Amino acid sequence: MDRTLLLNTTFEPISVLSWKKAVTLVYLGKVEVLKEYDREIRGVSICIRQPAVIRLLTLVRSNHAKVKFSRRNIFLRDDHTCQYCGEKFDAKHLTCDHLIPRSRGERRPTTGGITCS
């Protein structure tokens, strides 16, 4: 089953949730859906597409990001879109660039990576 990436209001990753928890947050109106999977979740009174990336509508302060810095999470955050040319690609054709290399003082790698082709 696919998981859902949860971002805070400033688009920083907070955690990865189960689809059940993500749908609950959507139903309660606590999050905004940024990206969806093709799969539909059907209930008695609701039918929505399964969320892939969601963003909280209220600020939640965190001491540090709990989401692993990985190629997959960066690609999900950027919607598989190259940040240089704006085109979408399959994950196998994408790489991850560091905007500010760690050797130049980047302390938070989760905010320094972008998707590129």
Secondary structure, DSSP 8 states (H G I E B T S, - for coil): ---EEEE-TTS-EEEEE-HHHHHHHHHTT-EEEEEEEEEEEE-SS-EEEEEEEEEESS----SS--S---HHHHHHHTTTB-TTT--B--GGG-EEEESS-GGGT---HHHHEEEE-
